[in-house]
Amino acid sequence: MNVYSLDAVTKYLSTSKVIEKISVSQAEVIDFNSMEGFVFFVRVNVTTQKEYKNKRIKMITNSTYLDFYKFSKDKSTKQNFQDMLETFLG
């Protein structure tokens, strides 16, 4: 199982020119680490143009790497990741 970092996923989303849309299908806290905060597991479905294969990406990241994005307390973890990752689409 290939699992990617937040940095790898955001670079892919920002540089790829064939992505039509993304949707987060799963986002959950899987652990807590006193040094790095909450550990998140996220699944992202990437819909591409017709000539290209769609992708399903698995990502693991820590809450300390999310300081640049303010998560809304009114939204679910899944919706917060959806909103954040959409800002990277190129």
N, C-alpha and C positions, 0 to 999 in steps of 0.2 A: 504494500500500500504506500503510495507516494503521498507525503504530507509536506506542504510548503509553508514557508514563513510569511509573515505579513509583508515584509519587504519584497519578496519574490512575487507575490500576488499583485501588489500595487504597481510594481514595475511592469508586469505583464498587462494589466488593465490600462495603464497610461500610455504604453507604446504600441499596443496592437491596434491596427486600423480595420480589423474585420469583425469586431464585436458589435452586435446589434443591441443586446441587453444582457443584464445579469439579474439573477435572483438568488437570494440567500435562502436555502432550504432548511438549514439547521444552524443554530448558534447556541451553545450552552457552556456554562462553567463546568469544567471537569476536575479542577483542583485549585488549591490555594497554596502559594509559596510565599513565605515571609520576606524573601528578598525581591521577588518579582511581581507579587500581587496575584490576582486571579489568572488562571490559565483557561483560555477559551478554545473550544473546538468549533470550527465553522466549515460548513459545506456551501460551496457557491456553484450554481449552474450558470454556465456562460453560453449564450445563444449567439452564434456567428452567422455571417452571410452564407447563402446557400451553397457556395462552392467549397466551404470549409466545414470541418467536423466540430460539432458542439463539444464543450468540455464540462466535466465535473471536477471541481478543485476542492481538495481538503486542505484546511489551513489550521495551524495551531499558533496562537500568539498569547502574550502576556499583557495584562492591563497596563504595565509600565510603558509599553510601546504605543499605547493609545492616548497618551497625554495631549497630542496635537488635536484630538477631536473630542468635543464635549458631548458625551452621551446624554440623551434626554431621559429623565426619570419617568416621563409619561409614556414612553415607548418600550416595547419589549427589546430584549437583547438582540433578537433576530432582526427587528426593524432598524435598530441603531446601526448594526453592521451593514445592512442593506443601504441605508442612507450614506454611511461613511464610504463604502466601496464605490458607490455611484459617483462620488466626487472625483475619483481617479480615472474615470472613463475618458479616453483620448479623443 
